[in-house]
């Protein structure tokens, strides 16, 4: 009786576990699948037919290509692969062996710093293209010439790896969040939070606070009042004291009383002494009747009015 009870329990357990695994593509009859394809047209194996090893191996086999699916959550999967194997098949393989930890839909596969689509084949993934990287605009850095490393080529049968990237669960929506590989300048959690609120631009940098207020994304009365004070103070420092706008705005953000001109001037004298003194000179020239203009931008390095001093390196000790 005990054996029968144990057998029934094990049968129930394996039945439930099998439901969590990717199901084989159902065949109608005579080797024809439900979508009308045949084995000749759809020669991909099923996950249970692929032999795997769960140790990280470096393999270079001239006859057979090997792929590793790497993860920090579970042991890596190593298997012999063909060029037409799809990313979807690799996902099914992961879910087949780790149905509890990594069910389908809970992760993505990455290669070359990119999320790979289900339809891509391993031959398309491992094609020798450069790794994806964020390149600066040419106007920002015209001398940028760094070359990222290139992906492996499948036909070379060298080490090929796909990273298993687990998605995070969103308690509010009760669903997995999309994988976000973008730059997180304010830390992971704060960047994600501000991104959801619409505070960030396309490069995950904070948008102008005035824009967010105008769009109704910032509604806190105290924050709006604080912003208006800083606007007024910045205008006063700019028009009356000839302080550059960006320096005036910085001072307004740093001082305790956001509309205190004297406190702002004291902060500028202490932290922006060079710019503060330049503003004093402009005020003096204006007082003498001269028409003056505040230069908001720093002068270009090749400006003929800018003197560049080249200092010799100090002598080495003992020389």
C-alpha positions in Angstrom: 0.0 0.0 0.0 2.9 2.3 0.9 4.5 1.6 -2.5 1.3 2.2 -4.3 0.8 5.5 -2.5 4.4 6.5 -3.3 4.0 5.6 -7.0 0.8 7.7 -7.3 2.5 10.6 -5.7 5.5 10.4 -8.0 3.3 10.0 -11.0 1.4 13.2 -10.0 4.7 15.1 -9.4 6.2 14.2 -12.7 2.9 15.0 -14.5 2.9 18.5 -13.1 6.6 19.0 -13.7 6.2 17.9 -17.4 3.6 20.7 -17.9 6.3 23.3 -16.9 8.6 22.1 -19.6 8.3 23.3 -23.2 6.0 20.9 -25.0 7.3 19.1 -28.1 5.9 20.5 -31.4 2.7 18.4 -31.9 2.6 16.1 -34.9 -0.6 15.3 -36.7 0.5 12.1 -38.5 3.1 10.8 -40.9 5.7 13.3 -39.7 3.6 16.3 -40.5 3.3 19.1 -37.9 0.2 21.2 -37.1 1.6 24.1 -39.1 1.9 21.9 -42.2 5.7 21.6 -42.0 7.5 18.3 -42.3 10.6 17.0 -40.6 12.5 17.8 -43.8 11.3 21.4 -43.7 11.6 21.7 -39.9 14.7 19.7 -39.0 15.3 21.2 -35.5 15.5 18.7 -32.7 13.4 18.9 -29.6 15.0 20.1 -26.4 14.8 16.5 -24.9 16.8 15.2 -27.9 19.8 17.5 -27.3 22.6 16.1 -25.1 24.0 18.7 -22.7 26.8 19.0 -20.2 26.5 21.3 -17.2 30.2 22.3 -16.8 31.9 25.3 -18.4 34.1 24.0 -21.2 36.2 25.6 -23.8 35.7 23.6 -26.9 37.3 24.0 -30.3 36.3 21.0 -32.4 37.0 21.2 -36.1 34.2 18.9 -36.9 31.5 20.0 -34.5 30.4 23.4 -33.2 29.6 23.8 -29.5 27.6 26.5 -27.8 27.4 27.4 -24.1 24.3 29.0 -22.5 25.8 30.8 -19.5 24.0 31.9 -16.3 24.6 33.1 -12.8 21.3 31.6 -11.7 21.9 27.9 -12.7 24.6 25.7 -14.1 25.6 26.5 -17.7 24.4 24.3 -20.5 27.0 23.1 -23.1 25.8 21.3 -26.2 26.7 20.4 -29.8 24.9 22.9 -32.1 24.1 23.4 -35.7 24.0 26.6 -37.6 20.2 26.5 -38.1 19.4 26.1 -34.4 17.3 29.1 -33.4 17.4 31.3 -30.3 13.9 30.0 -29.5 15.2 26.4 -29.4 18.0 27.5 -27.1 15.4 29.1 -24.8 13.3 25.9 -24.9 16.5 24.0 -23.9 17.0 26.2 -20.9 13.4 25.9 -19.8 13.4 22.2 -20.3 16.3 21.6 -17.9 15.4 24.4 -15.5 11.5 24.6 -15.5 11.3 26.0 -12.0 14.2 28.5 -12.1 13.9 29.7 -15.7 10.5 29.0 -17.3 9.9 30.4 -20.8 9.2 34.1 -20.7 11.3 34.7 -17.6 14.6 35.4 -19.4 16.3 36.5 -22.6 19.4 35.3 -24.4 22.1 37.8 -25.1 25.1 37.9 -27.4 27.3 40.7 -28.6 25.7 43.0 -25.9 22.3 42.6 -27.6 19.0 40.8 -26.8 18.6 38.2 -29.5 15.2 37.5 -31.1 13.6 34.1 -31.1 13.7 33.8 -34.9 17.5 34.4 -35.2 19.6 31.3 -35.9 23.0 30.7 -34.3 24.5 31.3 -37.7 23.0 34.8 -37.7 24.0 35.5 -34.1 27.6 34.3 -34.5 28.5 36.1 -37.8 31.6 38.1 -36.8 29.7 41.4 -36.3 31.1 43.9 -33.8 29.6 44.0 -30.3 27.0 46.6 -29.8 28.1 49.7 -28.0 26.8 53.2 -27.4 28.9 55.5 -29.6 29.0 59.2 -28.9 27.7 61.7 -31.5 30.4 62.8 -33.8 29.8 66.4 -32.6 30.4 65.3 -29.0 33.6 63.4 -29.7 34.9 63.6 -33.3 38.0 61.7 -32.4 36.2 58.6 -31.0 37.8 55.6 -32.7 37.5 52.8 -30.2 36.6 49.5 -32.0 34.6 47.0 -30.0 35.5 43.3 -30.2 33.9 41.1 -32.8 31.6 38.2 -32.3 32.7 34.7 -33.1 31.9 33.2 -36.5 29.9 30.0 -36.3 31.8 28.2 -39.1 35.1 28.7 -37.2 33.6 26.4 -34.4 35.4 28.4 -31.7 33.9 29.1 -28.3 30.4 30.5 -28.7 28.4 31.8 -25.8 24.9 33.1 -25.1 24.1 34.7 -21.8 20.9 33.8 -20.0 19.6 37.1 -18.6 16.8 36.7 -16.1 14.0 39.2 -16.1 12.8 40.9 -12.9 9.3 40.4 -11.6 7.1 43.5 -11.3 4.8 43.1 -8.3 2.5 46.0 -9.5 1.8 44.5 -13.0 2.3 40.9 -11.9 4.5 40.3 -14.9 8.1 40.1 -15.9 9.8 43.4 -16.8 11.6 43.7 -20.1 15.4 43.4 -19.9 16.9 46.8 -19.9 20.6 47.0 -20.9 20.8 50.7 -21.1 23.1 52.9 -19.0 21.9 53.4 -15.4 23.5 56.8 -14.4 21.5 57.1 -11.1 21.9 53.5 -10.0 19.7 50.6 -11.0 16.6 51.2 -8.8 16.4 55.0 -9.1 17.0 55.0 -12.8 14.2 52.4 -13.3 11.9 54.4 -11.0 12.5 57.7 -12.8 12.2 56.0 -16.2 8.8 54.7 -15.4 7.7 58.2 -14.2 8.9 59.7 -17.5 11.7 61.8 -15.9 14.5 60.5 -18.2 15.4 61.2 -21.9 16.5 58.6 -24.5 19.9 58.4 -22.8 18.5 57.9 -19.3 19.5 61.4 -18.3 17.2 63.6 -16.2 15.1 65.8 -18.4 14.6 69.5 -17.7 12.6 70.0 -14.6 10.6 72.8 -16.2 9.5 70.4 -19.0 8.4 67.8 -16.5 6.3 70.4 -14.6 4.8 71.6 -17.8 3.9 68.1 -18.8 2.3 67.3 -15.5 4.9 64.7 -14.6 5.9 66.6 -11.4 2.8 67.7 -9.5 4.1 68.1 -5.9 3.3 71.8 -4.9 6.4 72.2 -2.8 8.7 71.0 -5.6 6.9 73.3 -8.1 7.2 76.3 -5.7 10.9 75.5 -5.1 11.5 75.4 -8.9 9.8 78.8 -9.3 12.0 80.3 -6.6 15.1 78.9 -8.3 13.9 80.4 -11.6 13.5 83.8 -10.1 16.8 83.7 -8.3 18.6 82.6 -11.5 17.1 85.5 -13.4 18.1 88.0 -10.8 21.7 86.7 -10.7 21.9 86.7 -14.5 20.4 90.2 -15.1 21.5 92.1 -12.1 24.8 90.5 -11.1 25.9 89.3 -14.6 26.4 85.7 -13.5 26.4 83.0 -16.2 23.0 81.3 -16.3 24.4 77.8 -15.7 26.4 79.0 -12.7 23.4 80.9 -11.3 21.2 77.8 -11.7 23.8 75.7 -9.9 24.0 78.1 -7.0 20.2 78.2 -6.7 20.2 74.5 -6.4 22.9 74.3 -3.8 21.8 76.9 -1.3 19.3 76.3 1.5 17.0 79.3 0.8 16.2 79.1 -2.9 15.4 82.8 -3.3 18.2 84.3 -1.1 20.5 86.4 -3.4 23.1 87.1 -0.8 23.4 83.4 0.1 23.8 82.6 -3.6 26.5 85.2 -4.2 28.4 84.0 -1.1 28.2 80.4 -2.5 29.5 81.6 -5.9 32.3 83.5 -4.4 33.4 80.4 -2.4 32.8 77.7 -5.1 33.1 79.6 -8.4 35.6 82.2 -7.6 36.9 82.7 -11.1 33.4 83.1 -12.6 32.3 85.3 -9.7 35.3 87.6 -10.2 34.7 87.7 -14.0 31.1 88.9 -13.2 32.4 91.6 -10.9 34.6 92.9 -13.7 31.6 93.0 -16.1 29.6 94.9 -13.4 32.4 97.4 -13.1 32.5 98.0 -16.9 28.8 98.3 -17.1 28.8 100.9 -14.3 31.2 103.0 -16.4 28.7 103.0 -19.2 30.1 100.2 -21.3 27.7 97.8 -23.0 28.6 94.4 -21.8 27.6 90.8 -22.6 27.8 87.7 -20.5 29.4 84.8 -22.4 27.4 81.7 -21.4 29.7 79.2 -23.1 33.4 78.5 -22.4 35.7 79.8 -25.1 36.9 77.2 -27.6 40.5 75.9 -27.1 41.5 77.3 -30.5 40.2 80.7 -29.7 43.0 83.2 -30.4 42.1 85.1 -27.2 42.8 82.1 -25.1 46.4 81.7 -23.9 47.5 78.1 -23.5 50.4 77.4 -21.1 52.4 74.2 -21.6 54.1 73.2 -18.4 57.2 71.0 -18.4 56.9 67.9 -16.3 58.8 68.1 -12.9 62.2 66.4 -12.8 62.4 62.9 -11.4 63.6 62.6 -7.9 67.4 62.2 -7.8 67.9 63.8 -11.2 
